[in-house]
């Protein structure tokens, strides 16, 4: 994060807000970056108790607020402060805490991810495998971590230090760098050393230090493994250049990326790492920059290490290709370029309107009451749908929400099963053959949209606003040509507010008019919206539902 903040200087005005280590707030310039360390009064576990944090965040006036996650203090402060500006959540890794902790933190994290305008991840594999990101993959952006390779360049003094390290620890030499904690898999490395003619240097400290030393003694590999604890930057650099193979034997998804792999690449060293559902095997490409083995398998790890130790040509080739990949993808310069390009893109688009507190209070109150009172009706509708064609009761579909984000909209199914797959995503027309018998009644009374009360309660939708449209939705123009609706004028402007169950376009516009004409109604609402206009539109919607006129072509009331 320090490299990112310092690299952004001159491109953006970066200001860092962090919790201090003591009960005093400090403002300072550190290497060209404005840093505010907010007073801290203890901690609960690893979470700082910093009551002034939300107030400082609210006063930030930033165009873009970046929350580096996991960070309960920052995310809670954002929820309390609701500062203006775009929100970027930098999702560093999956949350794998104690179950009791996630019970409290999980809802806040899900809220933050929904609220975010963009979610930054360090690798595509994190998008694929992190279950927290599954509903938000469309707004995830890959910005890999980077290092400055110039700090790892070989010099005569460094080569001499590397020779001394080899003489001290033996050859061939393996290197591990990291904390001595369970997910790092150092125990697997110790077991892989059995029967392997090699020495290993373990750099780092942690709670498993004593246990790992006892394991090495039990495995009779104490002469092969050297626990050196924390070392200076100069000594670490010498070890990187001295080793023949760098090993990262991690066994759990806590290892989200493995920056140490980049440091080994900078020194042109081949890597043996594990096939985790994270960025680790994406950084170290199997057969290109190193070898990948199954996590927790000492036999596979031993075979991979032995293969590299027995083939110096392969080691040199993989190391050379690793350094080339580092310079192409994982430098500080590339990381800063990608991050600042994202900030620029977000600030070029119009800011969504903040939802007024009165409007949100109305939405929560009405949707909560509606969910309770309509429960018997849900049961009856579910039974009718099942009796009609035995298909699914609910229909979930991705929709575009406020700020262009995606959410899943729920309805009672009113069309034949798999209609989108068979006919494509398009709006229903008069006499549409896709609509079922029960569906015609549900659509005429808008009862099919009852499950969207849950979307309103969650905040994905409002009672009043532009209709939530499908991504990649199309319409057929007068010439019979299909047109993507996101190319129609007015499409982007309508996403400045939360989409609604009802609205000006839904009530006053004929169902079959062109999208560009409906979008004019949406823009009219955005410009004129007030609390009392919302109340009036809700009352009109109840009247149309009572008359069963929602499917009527022409005036509905």
MARGUVEX-501602 format. One record per residue (C-alpha): residue in one letter; chain; x, y, z; residue number from 1. Coordinates in Angstrom, 3 decimals, decimal comma, always signed. Layout:
BEGIN
> A A X Y Z NUM
...
This chain:
BEGIN
> X A +0,000 +0,000 +0,000 1
> X A +2,898 +2,339 +0,700 2
> X A +4,304 +1,689 -2,785 3
> X A +0,871 +2,399 -4,305 4
> X A +0,331 +5,637 -2,369 5
> X A +3,820 +6,920 -3,141 6
> X A +3,542 +5,910 -6,795 7
> X A +0,267 +7,814 -7,180 8
> X A +1,912 +11,118 -6,206 9
> X A +1,740 +13,516 -9,139 10
> X A -1,150 +11,600 -10,714 11
> X A -3,788 +11,878 -8,000 12
> X A -3,987 +13,650 -4,645 13
> X A -3,733 +10,603 -2,397 14
> X A -4,456 +10,964 +1,315 15
> X A -4,112 +8,055 +3,726 16
> X A -6,435 +7,607 +6,722 17
> X A -5,323 +4,966 +9,218 18
> X A -5,614 +4,142 +12,902 19
> X A -2,700 +5,262 +15,047 20
> X A -0,922 +2,997 +17,523 21
> X A -1,692 +5,334 +20,440 22
> X A -4,399 +7,686 +21,806 23
> X A -3,394 +10,732 +19,754 24
> X A -4,322 +11,853 +16,243 25
> X A -1,299 +12,735 +14,107 26
> X A -1,273 +14,472 +10,724 27
> X A +1,959 +14,309 +8,757 28
> X A +3,551 +14,183 +5,316 29
> X A +5,377 +10,909 +4,797 30
> X A +7,491 +10,645 +1,636 31
> X A +5,182 +13,062 -0,186 32
> X A +1,904 +11,471 +0,986 33
> X A -0,512 +13,145 +3,436 34
> X A -1,158 +10,672 +6,272 35
> X A -3,663 +11,036 +9,119 36
> X A -3,243 +8,562 +11,947 37
> X A -6,460 +8,686 +13,978 38
> X A -6,302 +8,233 +17,753 39
> X A -6,681 +4,619 +18,845 40
> X A -7,917 +3,483 +22,258 41
> X A -7,113 -0,212 +22,276 42
> X A -8,409 -2,976 +20,024 43
> X A -10,790 -5,910 +19,900 44
> X A -8,691 -8,692 +18,430 45
> X A -7,033 -7,035 +15,433 46
> X A -9,729 -4,352 +15,042 47
> X A -8,654 -0,915 +16,288 48
> X A -11,001 +1,078 +18,542 49
> X A -10,823 +4,483 +16,892 50
> X A -14,050 +6,451 +17,524 51
> X A -12,840 +9,488 +15,574 52
> X A -12,389 +7,515 +12,351 53
> X A -15,942 +7,996 +10,930 54
> X A -15,822 +11,763 +11,540 55
> X A -12,463 +12,075 +9,771 56
> X A -13,753 +10,032 +6,854 57
> X A -16,921 +12,141 +6,582 58
> X A -14,776 +15,278 +6,271 59
> X A -12,563 +13,821 +3,537 60
> X A -14,405 +15,365 +0,529 61
> X A -12,698 +12,780 -1,687 62
> X A -13,758 +12,068 -5,273 63
> X A -12,893 +8,401 -4,710 64
> X A -12,782 +6,600 -1,350 65
> X A -10,700 +3,418 -1,407 66
> X A -11,277 +0,912 +1,412 67
> X A -8,639 -1,798 +1,643 68
> X A -10,453 -4,918 +2,798 69
> X A -10,494 -6,870 +5,162 70
> X A -10,716 -3,733 +7,311 71
> X A -13,697 -3,730 +9,712 72
> X A -12,847 -0,291 +11,127 73
> X A -12,747 +1,378 +7,703 74
> X A -15,871 -0,340 +6,407 75
> X A -17,876 +0,390 +9,562 76
> X A -16,700 +4,010 +9,436 77
> X A -17,800 +4,277 +5,814 78
> X A -21,235 +2,874 +6,724 79
> X A -21,579 +5,495 +9,465 80
> X A -20,098 +8,455 +7,574 81
> X A -21,485 +7,803 +4,047 82
> X A -18,974 +10,244 +2,466 83
> X A -19,597 +11,667 -0,983 84
> X A -17,526 +10,257 -3,823 85
> X A -17,143 +6,923 -5,521 86
> X A -16,424 +3,875 -3,386 87
> X A -13,716 +1,404 -4,377 88
> X A -13,299 -1,715 -2,234 89
> X A -9,823 -3,206 -2,637 90
> X A -10,555 -6,864 -1,861 91
> X A -7,202 -8,309 -0,790 92
> X A -8,343 -11,750 +0,306 93
> X A -11,273 -13,853 +1,375 94
> X A -12,379 -13,397 +4,964 95
> X A -11,535 -16,623 +6,792 96
> X A -11,994 -15,641 +10,449 97
> X A -13,677 -17,347 +13,372 98
> X A -17,322 -18,133 +12,661 99
> X A -18,599 -15,870 +15,443 100
> X A -16,700 -12,929 +13,962 101
> X A -17,997 -13,431 +10,428 102
> X A -21,558 -13,609 +11,763 103
> X A -21,213 -9,925 +12,657 104
> X A -18,809 -8,781 +9,939 105
> X A -20,293 -10,723 +7,013 106
> X A -23,411 -8,518 +6,577 107
> X A -21,283 -5,350 +6,706 108
> X A -18,896 -6,741 +4,092 109
> X A -21,772 -7,754 +1,801 110
> X A -23,245 -4,256 +2,166 111
> X A -19,897 -2,690 +1,259 112
> X A -19,484 -4,866 -1,821 113
> X A -23,013 -4,007 -2,982 114
> X A -22,402 -0,309 -2,393 115
> X A -19,006 -0,257 -4,155 116
> X A -18,715 +1,340 -7,577 117
> X A -15,772 -0,962 -8,288 118
> X A -14,063 -3,862 -6,522 119
> X A -10,316 -4,255 -7,035 120
> X A -8,745 -7,706 -6,829 121
> X A -5,164 -8,802 -7,344 122
> X A -5,899 -11,684 -9,724 123
> X A -8,677 -13,136 -11,927 124
> X A -8,719 -16,320 -9,830 125
> X A -9,889 -14,366 -6,797 126
> X A -12,908 -13,229 -8,821 127
> X A -13,629 -16,826 -9,830 128
> X A -13,258 -18,441 -6,411 129
> X A -14,111 -15,872 -3,697 130
> X A -17,751 -16,565 -2,841 131
> X A -18,155 -13,018 -1,490 132
> X A -17,545 -11,674 -5,014 133
> X A -19,935 -13,995 -6,872 134
> X A -22,828 -11,462 -7,059 135
> X A -20,473 -8,618 -8,061 136
> X A -18,164 -10,089 -10,695 137
> X A -19,282 -7,533 -13,287 138
> X A -17,739 -4,666 -11,299 139
> X A -14,494 -6,416 -10,327 140
> X A -11,268 -4,966 -11,752 141
> X A -7,923 -6,779 -11,697 142
> X A -5,011 -4,663 -10,428 143
> X A -2,125 -7,034 -9,606 144
> X A +0,342 -6,084 -6,902 145
> X A +3,687 -4,786 -8,063 146
> X A +7,228 -4,298 -6,801 147
> X A +10,164 -2,174 -7,939 148
> X A +12,521 -4,662 -9,639 149
> X A +15,398 -2,179 -9,532 150
> X A +15,859 -2,947 -5,839 151
> X A +16,647 -6,575 -6,691 152
> X A +19,285 -5,950 -9,382 153
> X A +22,530 -7,874 -9,033 154
> X A +25,723 -6,044 -8,025 155
> X A +29,263 -7,339 -7,331 156
> X A +28,719 -6,825 -3,580 157
> X A +25,411 -8,690 -3,743 158
> X A +26,994 -11,593 -5,638 159
> X A +29,679 -11,875 -2,976 160
> X A +27,016 -11,894 -0,239 161
> X A +25,123 -14,618 -2,145 162
> X A +28,309 -16,748 -2,373 163
> X A +28,792 -16,372 +1,381 164
> X A +25,194 -17,476 +2,002 165
> X A +25,686 -20,580 -0,143 166
> X A +28,863 -21,426 +1,733 167
> X A +27,068 -20,984 +5,071 168
> X A +23,899 -22,941 +4,309 169
> X A +24,999 -25,429 +1,627 170
> X A +23,952 -26,298 -1,930 171
> X A +21,588 -26,886 -3,587 172
> X A +19,620 -24,267 -1,650 173
> X A +15,859 -23,783 -1,251 174
> X A +14,335 -20,608 +0,160 175
> X A +11,050 -19,910 +1,968 176
> X A +10,048 -16,413 +3,095 177
> X A +6,943 -15,739 +5,211 178
> X A +5,287 -15,885 +8,591 179
> X A +5,378 -19,180 +10,434 180
> X A +1,616 -19,725 +10,584 181
> X A -0,487 -22,769 +9,618 182
> X A -1,629 -21,661 +6,154 183
> X A +1,952 -21,160 +4,920 184
> X A +2,509 -24,939 +4,822 185
> X A +6,088 -24,914 +6,125 186
> X A +5,419 -28,319 +7,707 187
> X A +4,796 -29,673 +4,198 188
> X A +8,166 -28,301 +3,090 189
> X A +9,896 -30,017 +6,031 190
> X A +8,305 -33,334 +5,112 191
> X A +9,316 -32,836 +1,464 192
> X A +12,962 -32,487 +2,570 193
> X A +12,989 -36,108 +3,723 194
> X A +15,049 -38,055 +1,204 195
> X A +15,887 -34,873 -0,746 196
> X A +19,529 -33,867 -1,111 197
> X A +19,011 -30,167 -0,531 198
> X A +19,186 -27,498 +2,145 199
> X A +16,391 -25,055 +2,986 200
> X A +16,533 -21,622 +4,587 201
> X A +13,314 -20,582 +6,343 202
> X A +13,074 -16,812 +6,754 203
> X A +10,405 -15,459 +9,090 204
> X A +8,923 -15,813 +12,539 205
> X A +5,546 -16,663 +13,987 206
> X A +3,593 -18,752 +16,482 207
> X A +4,612 -22,070 +14,889 208
> X A +8,370 -21,467 +15,241 209
> X A +8,911 -23,911 +18,106 210
> X A +6,526 -26,512 +16,714 211
> X A +8,243 -26,479 +13,315 212
> X A +11,683 -26,843 +14,890 213
> X A +10,441 -29,869 +16,844 214
> X A +8,964 -31,329 +13,636 215
> X A +12,299 -30,893 +11,837 216
> X A +13,993 -32,760 +14,688 217
> X A +11,395 -35,554 +14,531 218
> X A +11,854 -35,875 +10,769 219
> X A +15,664 -35,898 +11,152 220
> X A +16,111 -32,946 +8,752 221
> X A +17,634 -30,478 +11,234 222
> X A +20,912 -30,518 +9,301 223
> X A +19,077 -29,597 +6,104 224
> X A +16,820 -26,816 +7,359 225
> X A +17,978 -23,469 +8,769 226
> X A +15,475 -21,327 +10,697 227
> X A +16,986 -17,841 +10,530 228
> X A +14,034 -15,785 +11,817 229
> X A +13,676 -12,172 +10,671 230
> X A +16,615 -10,893 +8,617 231
> X A +17,694 -7,507 +7,282 232
> X A +16,684 -6,406 +3,778 233
> X A +20,292 -6,806 +2,631 234
> X A +20,555 -10,351 +3,986 235
> X A +17,188 -11,285 +2,466 236
> X A +18,266 -9,992 -0,923 237
> X A +21,440 -12,079 -0,691 238
> X A +19,381 -15,183 +0,103 239
> X A +17,116 -14,595 -2,904 240
> X A +20,184 -14,486 -5,161 241
> X A +21,823 -17,420 -3,387 242
> X A +18,920 -19,880 -3,630 243
> X A +18,431 -22,333 -6,488 244
> X A +14,646 -22,668 -6,051 245
> X A +12,115 -20,521 -4,224 246
> X A +9,342 -22,517 -2,489 247
> X A +5,900 -21,230 -1,407 248
> X A +4,082 -24,339 -0,047 249
> X A +0,903 -22,565 +1,178 250
> X A -2,087 -24,793 +1,930 251
> X A -5,070 -22,418 +2,371 252
> X A -6,766 -19,524 +0,491 253
> X A -5,438 -17,067 +3,086 254
> X A -2,494 -16,915 +0,667 255
> X A -4,259 -14,663 -1,827 256
> X A -1,339 -13,654 -4,054 257
> X A +2,130 -14,337 -2,700 258
> X A +4,115 -11,130 -3,227 259
> X A +7,273 -13,053 -2,276 260
> X A +6,903 -14,838 -5,608 261
> X A +7,447 -11,483 -7,330 262
> X A +10,640 -10,930 -5,330 263
> X A +11,917 -14,346 -6,421 264
> X A +11,009 -13,537 -10,039 265
> X A +12,936 -10,261 -9,812 266
> X A +16,009 -12,354 -8,971 267
> X A +15,295 -14,774 -11,869 268
> X A +14,578 -17,727 -9,585 269
> X A +12,202 -20,582 -10,506 270
> X A +9,300 -21,068 -8,098 271
> X A +7,487 -24,098 -6,745 272
> X A +4,091 -23,090 -5,345 273
> X A +0,673 -24,652 -4,837 274
> X A -2,568 -24,859 -6,800 275
> X A -4,715 -22,735 -4,498 276
> X A -8,008 -21,135 -5,621 277
> X A -6,278 -17,740 -5,410 278
> X A -3,754 -15,679 -7,342 279
> X A -0,780 -17,830 -6,294 280
> X A -0,806 -20,165 -9,356 281
> X A -1,813 -17,235 -11,586 282
> X A +1,358 -15,334 -10,654 283
> X A +3,588 -18,424 -10,937 284
> X A +2,516 -20,080 -14,175 285
> X A +3,084 -23,808 -14,248 286
> X A +5,795 -24,680 -16,778 287
> X A +6,462 -21,022 -17,610 288
> X A +7,877 -19,418 -14,457 289
> X A +7,956 -22,447 -12,166 290
> X A +6,026 -25,558 -11,162 291
> X A +2,646 -25,932 -9,438 292
> X A +1,775 -28,816 -7,099 293
> X A -1,263 -29,821 -5,075 294
> X A -1,391 -28,077 -1,672 295
> X A -0,565 -30,210 +1,347 296
> X A +1,153 -32,960 -0,682 297
> X A +4,819 -33,367 +0,441 298
> X A +5,484 -36,091 -2,148 299
> X A +4,372 -33,872 -5,049 300
> X A +6,382 -30,978 -3,597 301
> X A +9,486 -33,188 -3,281 302
> X A +9,160 -34,394 -6,902 303
> X A +8,787 -30,837 -8,246 304
> X A +11,804 -29,565 -6,287 305
> X A +13,895 -32,569 -7,343 306
> X A +12,970 -32,024 -10,990 307
> X A +14,267 -28,448 -10,879 308
> X A +17,409 -29,306 -8,913 309
> X A +18,292 -32,025 -11,429 310
> X A +17,829 -29,752 -14,463 311
> X A +19,877 -26,509 -14,324 312
> X A +18,829 -25,609 -17,876 313
> X A +15,141 -25,727 -16,904 314
> X A +15,859 -23,710 -13,754 315
> X A +17,574 -21,009 -15,765 316
> X A +14,812 -20,936 -18,388 317
> X A +11,964 -20,663 -15,847 318
> X A +13,824 -18,014 -13,867 319
> X A +14,465 -15,934 -16,979 320
> X A +10,816 -16,181 -18,053 321
> X A +9,694 -15,280 -14,545 322
> X A +11,723 -12,082 -14,586 323
> X A +10,257 -11,223 -17,993 324
> X A +6,704 -11,784 -16,656 325
> X A +7,452 -9,615 -13,644 326
> X A +8,563 -6,671 -15,805 327
> X A +5,493 -7,038 -18,028 328
> X A +2,803 -7,394 -15,357 329
> X A +3,945 -6,872 -11,772 330
> X A +5,870 -3,618 -11,426 331
> X A +4,849 -0,709 -9,213 332
> X A +4,472 +1,409 -12,342 333
> X A +1,947 -1,007 -13,869 334
> X A +0,041 -1,248 -10,571 335
> X A -0,195 +2,544 -10,279 336
> X A -1,211 +2,930 -13,944 337
> X A -4,073 +0,464 -13,550 338
> X A -5,286 +1,944 -10,255 339
> X A -5,242 +5,580 -11,421 340
> X A -6,921 +4,624 -14,702 341
> X A -9,768 +3,111 -12,655 342
> X A -10,086 +6,266 -10,537 343
> X A -10,174 +8,415 -13,682 344
> X A -12,862 +6,249 -15,271 345
> X A -15,039 +6,415 -12,172 346
> X A -14,763 +10,195 -11,858 347
> X A -15,594 +10,730 -15,552 348
> X A -19,053 +9,184 -15,120 349
> X A -21,871 +11,088 -13,442 350
> X A -22,234 +10,507 -9,714 351
> X A -25,399 +8,690 -8,658 352
> X A -27,770 +10,828 -6,616 353
> X A -27,713 +10,121 -2,896 354
> X A -30,993 +8,512 -1,816 355
> X A -32,807 +11,015 +0,461 356
> X A -33,260 +9,748 +4,024 357
> X A -37,053 +10,242 +3,883 358
> X A -37,308 +8,209 +0,671 359
> X A -35,242 +5,367 +2,137 360
> X A -37,276 +5,416 +5,358 361
> X A -40,470 +5,165 +3,302 362
> X A -39,042 +2,249 +1,316 363
> X A -37,969 +0,307 +4,421 364
> X A -41,261 +0,919 +6,233 365
> X A -43,578 +0,039 +3,346 366
> X A -41,559 -2,956 +2,142 367
> X A -41,261 -4,354 +5,670 368
> X A -45,010 -4,043 +6,264 369
> X A -45,710 -5,397 +2,780 370
> X A -43,548 -8,477 +3,320 371
> X A -45,399 -9,316 +6,522 372
> X A -48,929 -8,677 +5,266 373
> X A -48,464 -10,385 +1,895 374
> X A -47,082 -13,674 +3,303 375
> X A -50,400 -15,581 +2,823 376
> X A -50,646 -14,257 -0,731 377
> X A -47,142 -15,567 -1,476 378
> X A -48,215 -19,063 -0,463 379
> X A -51,307 -18,941 -2,680 380
> X A -49,386 -17,635 -5,719 381
> X A -46,673 -20,263 -5,242 382
> X A -49,316 -23,005 -5,222 383
> X A -50,985 -21,668 -8,399 384
> X A -47,662 -21,503 -10,272 385
> X A -46,843 -25,099 -9,318 386
> X A -50,298 -26,353 -10,310 387
> X A -50,082 -24,495 -13,641 388
> X A -46,931 -26,045 -15,123 389
> X A -44,895 -27,538 -12,210 390
> X A -42,021 -25,164 -13,000 391
> X A -39,982 -23,001 -10,597 392
> X A -41,882 -20,535 -8,420 393
> X A -39,403 -17,694 -8,437 394
> X A -37,509 -16,081 -11,258 395
> X A -34,196 -14,411 -10,458 396
> X A -32,525 -12,188 -12,991 397
> X A -29,551 -9,810 -13,056 398
> X A -30,589 -6,170 -13,300 399
> X A -28,704 -2,898 -13,588 400
> X A -29,005 -0,714 -10,494 401
> X A -27,894 +2,635 -9,190 402
> X A -24,536 +3,721 -10,585 403
> X A -24,577 +0,894 -13,145 404
> X A -24,011 -1,843 -10,544 405
> X A -25,700 -5,226 -10,870 406
> X A -28,075 -6,918 -8,466 407
> X A -30,389 -9,918 -8,592 408
> X A -34,059 -9,039 -8,973 409
> X A -36,691 -11,548 -7,837 410
> X A -40,197 -12,064 -9,186 411
> X A -42,850 -14,733 -9,214 412
> X A -42,313 -16,560 -12,509 413
> X A -44,909 -15,428 -15,061 414
> X A -43,343 -16,893 -18,216 415
> X A -42,510 -20,396 -19,350 416
> X A -39,343 -21,871 -17,813 417
> X A -36,024 -20,937 -19,520 418
> X A -37,683 -18,224 -21,630 419
> X A -34,548 -16,037 -21,578 420
> X A -32,362 -18,900 -22,786 421
> X A -34,814 -19,888 -25,519 422
> X A -35,877 -16,454 -26,752 423
> X A -33,266 -14,002 -25,419 424
> X A -33,693 -11,144 -22,907 425
> X A -36,423 -8,896 -24,285 426
> X A -39,453 -7,066 -22,961 427
> X A -42,865 -8,736 -23,059 428
> X A -45,299 -7,619 -25,757 429
> X A -49,088 -7,827 -26,129 430
> X A -50,215 -11,460 -26,376 431
> X A -46,664 -12,682 -25,667 432
> X A -46,611 -16,479 -26,084 433
> X A -44,014 -16,815 -23,304 434
> X A -46,508 -15,716 -20,620 435
> X A -48,271 -18,546 -18,750 436
> X A -51,975 -18,620 -17,795 437
> X A -51,256 -17,746 -14,170 438
> X A -48,625 -15,307 -15,382 439
> X A -51,229 -13,217 -17,248 440
> X A -53,145 -12,642 -14,017 441
> X A -49,974 -11,918 -12,054 442
> X A -48,708 -9,410 -14,625 443
> X A -52,075 -7,611 -14,934 444
> X A -52,174 -7,041 -11,174 445
> X A -48,376 -6,651 -10,756 446
> X A -48,466 -9,515 -8,251 447
> X A -45,503 -11,073 -10,042 448
> X A -43,377 -8,267 -8,588 449
> X A -44,236 -8,952 -4,931 450
> X A -40,814 -10,604 -4,269 451
> X A -39,189 -7,314 -5,223 452
> X A -40,318 -6,045 -1,833 453
> X A -37,247 -7,893 -0,583 454
> X A -35,052 -6,020 -3,094 455
> X A -36,549 -2,756 -1,832 456
> X A -35,997 -3,714 +1,803 457
> X A -32,339 -4,525 +1,042 458
> X A -31,821 -1,233 -0,787 459
> X A -31,220 -2,663 -4,285 460
> X A -34,436 -0,987 -5,400 461
> X A -36,860 +1,715 -4,291 462
> X A -40,646 +1,839 -4,557 463
> X A -40,366 +4,681 -7,075 464
> X A -37,739 +5,094 -9,775 465
> X A -36,844 +4,071 -13,329 466
> X A -37,526 +0,444 -14,140 467
> X A -34,584 -1,877 -13,440 468
> X A -33,407 -3,162 -16,813 469
> X A -31,513 -6,303 -17,744 470
> X A -27,860 -6,131 -18,802 471
> X A -27,507 -6,622 -22,573 472
> X A -31,255 -6,110 -23,028 473
> X A -32,355 -5,426 -26,603 474
> X A -35,346 -3,965 -28,387 475
> X A -36,500 -4,173 -31,991 476
> X A -36,704 -0,816 -33,764 477
> X A -39,161 +0,244 -36,467 478
> X A -36,954 -1,265 -39,181 479
> X A -37,023 -4,665 -37,501 480
> X A -33,410 -4,359 -36,332 481
> X A -32,286 -5,308 -32,842 482
> X A -30,782 -2,453 -30,832 483
> X A -28,848 -2,745 -27,551 484
> X A -30,635 -0,511 -25,048 485
> X A -27,396 +0,735 -23,515 486
> X A -26,778 +2,580 -26,802 487
> X A -30,060 +4,501 -26,573 488
> X A -29,822 +8,150 -25,398 489
> X A -30,813 +8,537 -21,754 490
> X A -29,729 +5,042 -20,681 491
> X A -26,794 +6,180 -18,516 492
> X A -28,619 +9,117 -16,892 493
> X A -31,371 +6,867 -15,507 494
> X A -28,809 +5,000 -13,394 495
> X A -28,122 +8,093 -11,297 496
> X A -30,975 +7,034 -8,993 497
> X A -32,075 +3,732 -7,478 498
> X A -34,386 +1,779 -9,820 499
> X A -37,997 +1,455 -8,761 500
> X A -40,935 -0,903 -8,664 501
> X A -43,119 +1,846 -10,081 502
> X A -42,479 +5,272 -11,552 503
> X A -43,485 +7,950 -14,015 504
> X A -42,657 +5,798 -17,054 505
> X A -44,369 +2,707 -15,629 506
> X A -47,587 +4,630 -14,886 507
> X A -47,894 +7,206 -17,663 508
> X A -46,095 +5,655 -20,647 509
> X A -47,746 +3,117 -22,913 510
> X A -46,092 -0,289 -22,540 511
> X A -45,174 -0,580 -26,198 512
> X A -43,560 +2,816 -26,872 513
> X A -39,865 +2,984 -27,743 514
> X A -37,257 +2,877 -25,004 515
> X A -35,915 +6,299 -25,922 516
> X A -39,387 +7,712 -25,200 517
> X A -39,648 +5,843 -21,890 518
> X A -36,233 +7,136 -20,939 519
> X A -37,586 +10,693 -21,307 520
> X A -40,137 +9,898 -18,589 521
> X A -37,307 +8,539 -16,406 522
> X A -35,240 +11,705 -16,863 523
> X A -38,310 +13,783 -16,031 524
> X A -38,699 +11,906 -12,726 525
> X A -34,999 +12,284 -11,875 526
> X A -35,251 +16,037 -12,357 527
> X A -38,522 +16,469 -10,441 528
> X A -38,383 +13,792 -7,731 529
> X A -39,641 +14,729 -4,266 530
> X A -40,963 +12,762 -1,323 531
> X A -44,576 +13,778 -2,063 532
> X A -44,218 +12,911 -5,764 533
> X A -43,161 +9,421 -4,648 534
> X A -46,212 +9,156 -2,378 535
> X A -48,514 +10,225 -5,222 536
> X A -46,996 +7,684 -7,638 537
> X A -47,298 +4,905 -5,042 538
> X A -50,993 +5,714 -4,521 539
> X A -51,609 +5,697 -8,290 540
> X A -49,843 +2,331 -8,508 541
> X A -52,150 +0,830 -5,868 542
> X A -55,151 +2,104 -7,855 543
> X A -53,848 +0,538 -11,108 544
> X A -53,223 -2,753 -9,280 545
> X A -56,753 -2,699 -7,844 546
> X A -58,151 -2,218 -11,358 547
> X A -55,833 -4,875 -12,872 548
> X A -54,644 -2,470 -15,576 549
> X A -50,854 -2,941 -15,525 550
> X A -50,872 -4,932 -18,786 551
> X A -53,299 -2,457 -20,427 552
> X A -52,053 -0,793 -23,607 553
> X A -52,980 +2,874 -23,244 554
> X A -54,039 +4,899 -20,203 555
> X A -54,000 +2,810 -17,024 556
> X A -56,217 +4,966 -14,812 557
